[in-house]
Amino acid sequence: QDAAKPKLANVTILATGGTIAGSGATSTTTVGYTAATVGVQQLIKAVPELANVANVSGEQVFQIASESMTNEHWLTLAKRVNVLLAQNSVDGIVITHGTDTLEETAYFLNLVVKSRKPVVLVGAMRPSTAMSADGPINLYNAVLLAADPSAAGKGVLVAMGDQIHGARDVSKTNTSTPDAFKTTELGMLGYIQGSKPYFYRVSTRKHTVDSEFDISNLSALPQVDIVYGYANMNTVALDAFIAAGAKGIIHAGTGDGSVAARVKPGLVAARKGGAIIVRASRVGQGILARNGEANDDELDFVVADTLNPQKARILLMLALTKTNNTKELQRIFYNY
Ligand SMILES: NC(=O)C[C@H](N)C(=O)O
């Protein structure tokens, strides 16, 4: 070893499956491939350049397509991340993940990781066998980001397509193109160029070491479900979720979280029955105004602020482990 060279950071790659670990029949197979077939050691072996930016070790945590991710997977993964980051020998973590629910896992970890050390999620839109597969360069970028001190204390990060995104605000915005990950209006945090991360902004919202949520003693999360708003909306899904024991409902309403006249009585009844109702929007951008499209004070509803429905579900599940008080829950939605 060259004594003049700075010591490389120790980065652990936790592999969970997804298209980054997928394989197809031919080099032009970019749909209809099988996700989660390639193991973590193979992923590492495919990118020998990783050795230039970090001392990398790998662990296979799961091997699934991310549409099959569950609350239990999240609890297992988060506990493993916290155990590893508490060790002096681990400087950062990269999680390889399917892209479908990558933004959800990233936001969950953003709320429950108890460390300032970098945690970076990464996926791929093309399977490992495809021409111009995006997995190897994305993995390389994620590892160099997790190894870089500038990535510390910024919350959980997502490295996709030479860009750095924050867990709270990033979304998958395209079904299949390699540039699917965007932080549309609030903006990505930075770029990775020439093997270096460049940060330009950070989120103002609480995360990681400033978060009040602790999953270390949890083996399950409260049931929270999402009902989707649309013209001619059917009330059956809401009733079924409540009957199945939902403790919270995210109403992914139209526009500014508006509630159809035919749906409102069901939401009011669900709230009276003890379930927490969070108004969110299916639109994807913008603030959901309290007492705007519904009288939230009177109905005792909570609003999701700018969180999309799938992220509002995560925050409500964690918030419900602490309180059922709607004022407290609203404070939480305005702080995370
Ligand atoms: N691009 C992908 O990773 C999609 C895949 N269905 C997954 O989320 O696991």
PDBQT file of the ligand as one rigid body, heavy atoms in Angstrom, charges set to zero:
ROOT
HETATM    1  N1  LIG A 401     -36.191  -1.207 -11.672  1.00  0.00    +0.000 N 
HETATM    2  C1  LIG A 401     -36.583  -2.003 -10.670  1.00  0.00    +0.000 C 
HETATM    3  O1  LIG A 401     -35.820  -2.233  -9.781  1.00  0.00    +0.000 OA
HETATM    4  C2  LIG A 401     -37.992  -2.524 -10.703  1.00  0.00    +0.000 C 
HETATM    5  C3  LIG A 401     -38.298  -3.763  -9.920  1.00  0.00    +0.000 C 
HETATM    6  N2  LIG A 401     -39.676  -4.110 -10.109  1.00  0.00    +0.000 N 
HETATM    7  C4  LIG A 401     -38.076  -3.565  -8.421  1.00  0.00    +0.000 C 
HETATM    8  O2  LIG A 401     -38.478  -2.585  -7.867  1.00  0.00    +0.000 OA
HETATM    9  O3  LIG A 401     -37.506  -4.440  -7.813  1.00  0.00    +0.000 OA
ENDROOT
TORSDOF 0
